[in-house]
Amino acid sequence: MVHNVPAIPAAGENIWRFSPFKTGISRQKSMTFRFIKQDDEIIMTESQGELFDMFGLKQENVLQKRIEDIFPQDMAVFKREVYERALKGESLTYESKLNGIPFLAAIGPIYKDGAVSEVYGFCVDLSERVQVETQLAESEQRFRSLMDHNIDALFSLDLDGKFTTVNKACTDLTGYSETELLNMTFDPLIMPERKSIAIEQFNDALNGNSKMHETRIRQKNGEIRQITFTLTPIIVLNKIHGVFGIAKDVTAKREAEKELRETKDLLESVIYHSSDAISVVHLTNYSVKVNPAFELIYGWSQSELNDDLSSHMLPIVPKDKAAESERLMTIVKHGGYVKGVETIRLTKSGKRLNVSLSLSPIYGENGDVVALSAISRDITEKKLKEKALKESEEKYRIIAENTTDLIGVVDLEGNVKYFSPSNRLLLGFDPSIYDGKKIQGFFHSDDRPKVKFAINEMVQTQKPVKFEVRCKHAHGHWVTLEANATPIINDLDQPESCVVVARDLTERKKTEEMLRKSDKLSVLGQLAAGVAHEIRNPLTSIRGFLQLLQSKASEDKDYYEIMLSEIDRINSIVGEFMLLAKPQAMNFTKTDLRDLLRHVISILDTQAILTNVQIYFESEPDLPEIWCVDNQIKQVFVNMLKNAIEAMPTGGSVHIHLRKQENHVIASFIDHGCGIPEERLATLGEPFYTTKDKGTGLGLMICYKIVENHHGKILIDSKIDEGTTFSIMLPIHKNKPVSQ
């Protein structure tokens, strides 16, 4: 292969003047040769040198031989062409390979008498150069592979800061193409406020200093990236030709580090400000780190713990909980977690605390558990509240299951969630009969709209409502109940269900009816007493005068007898009429006044609520029972409580006290009404005398009569604008029947 064609030297000119390898020939194995053309054949006439032997040629096989006889066919054809050109006066160099040895040949014409007489040639061994070139090519390939496949941006800059080489990662980092980068300096990439620093860093590298830097660059699309880069001077033959650089995009790393720092700061802040006690114990050196809440709750400081700690067991663990603590720590040492275990821990002062404990493992770089973290929350107060709540729930459960009132929980759709066992007593049904059913189905059809309206009012106002409803009894009849529905509010401040407390009004309505009849009979009796009294007075006078006239009359005595007989008959009728004012037969029984008063309060509770009056009842313990006619005493208590309520039309409170004094039990009714003037106190209890605008005075008169028949007393204490106290004194044993 012909590499170059130097100019043809003049005749007689030294052939080595045109050889570009003159300086390296002496160091290479070489040979010289000559060829002539004879009868149109190219014949070798001379050949000598070390390279001749390396080619495996011998003198007897080449001298005076044609080139076709010496070289392989392809090379012989090539050499004939080259020698023909040399014989025509052309000087040439070419590279080829013979017997595996690369060589460089230079040939040129030899002139004699102005004409080319023969061709002279010089050949040198190129094995060493080829080896160097191969190594260089491999090195260049490795460098290019390193450049093209490196994940970091690799580049070089000339002395003016212009890019001379870039790899693909560099184009990805900057957003510019390779062509664009190779036609620009680094200036467009640098942030304006960083340009002076970047120039200093570039010049520092040109001065031979290799350093790593970090900065921000602006990509072609304007996006900002954070990078680290190293600049190294390019030195050839002790001369700096530019700068080589390696850059790495650390934007994501810095953001992750920032997020990690923020997370770490946040975590440390949470731990520092947490109200829970947090501790971290290292398993190698048994050092411990605790937060302020730990020091506050348990009393030990971090320095005290580190001074005295000789194991992973902190002094907050009581001796009786050591085995439990070891078991929990073993779980964590093996990579497990412990959450919300309730146990006991000890303060520095020796106080035992109920705590909720959570343990977690902390791993080292090699994946082993190197520390334990513990979070403990003081739940002592919570435990006390839970205990109190449990006791309260138990108390209310006992009340709910043993009260005679019906207690139930119903959602807003009418689905029954709970009914107390008292349902069997009131309605004859087992509470399980309501499971999966609507409560409305057990109401009287006429009462359902009224109940629906009351529940809607409760939902809107979120306040208790009261209503009467008739419910079907297991025996088929209807029972009238007075129900009080109270809303249950959820976390969203909305009613989700209600608690219903209902009681049977049948007995109360009978009692109220009896009282109404009793009042009427009482009025009628007092009216009869007054009328009889007014009639008997004139009858007595008339009879007296008739007897006087009869004693003086001498005739018609029969008429006087008739008139006297009729007057006696009228008197007898009046006597019978007065029986209405006399008390009924007295049937004394042993009675607990506390139960009697509770029943009376339940009767008038509705009237009190309607007038905004609160009733408070207090009784001494262990009060003895008394002998009385319970219905009559109940009538007295009803009248007294009713009067007290009516004395406060704008609302107030009535206090009822029941106490023992010597041989009497005293029931006091205290209101805070307008009071009674002192001059009227003496006339209270007389027929038709009252302090009420529309009263008759007969009610209080009946009370006086009943208490008097029970050998008791009624005491009155009243002050204007402060209130009135009625005290009923009843003997304990005096009314006991003889048979008892």
Buried (B, 14 or more C-beta within 10 A) or exposed (E): EBEEEBEBBEBEEEBEEBBEBEEEBEEBBBBBBBBBBEEEEBBBBBBEBEBBEBBEBEEEEBBEBBBBEBBEEEBBEBBBEBBEBBBEBBBBBBBBEBEEBBBBBBBBBBBEEEEBEBBBBBBBBBBEBBEEEEEEEEEEEEEEEEBEEBEBBBBBBEEEBBBBBBBBBBBEBBBBEBEBBBEBBBEEBBEEEBEEEBBEBBEBBBEEEEEEBEBBBBBEEEEEBBBBBBBBBBEEEEEBBBBBBBBBBBEEEBEEEEEEEEEEEEEEEEBEEBEBBBBBBBBEEBBBBBBBBBBEBBBBBBEBBBEEBEEBBBBBBBEEBEEBBEEBBEEBBEEEEBEEEEBBBBBEEEEEBBBBBBBBBBEEEEEEBBBBBBBBBBBEEBBEEEEEEEEEEEEEEEEBEEBEBBBBBBBBEBBBBBBBBBBBEBBBBEBEBBEEEEBBEBBBEEBEEBBEEBBEEBBEEEEEBBBBBBBBBEEEEBBBBBBBBBBBEEEEEEBEBBBBBBBBBEEBEEBBEEBEEBBEBBBEBBBBBEBBEEBBEEBEEBBEEBEEEBEEEEEEEEEBEEBBEEBEEBBEEBEEBBEBBEEEEEEBBBBEBBEBBBBBBBBBBBEBEEBEBEBEBEBEEEBEBBBBBBBBBBBBBBBBBBBBBBBBEEEBBBBBBBBBEEEBBBBBBBBBBBBBEEEEEEEBBEBEBBBEEEBBBBBBBBBBBBBEBBEBBBEBBBEEEEBBBBBBBBBBEEBEEEEE
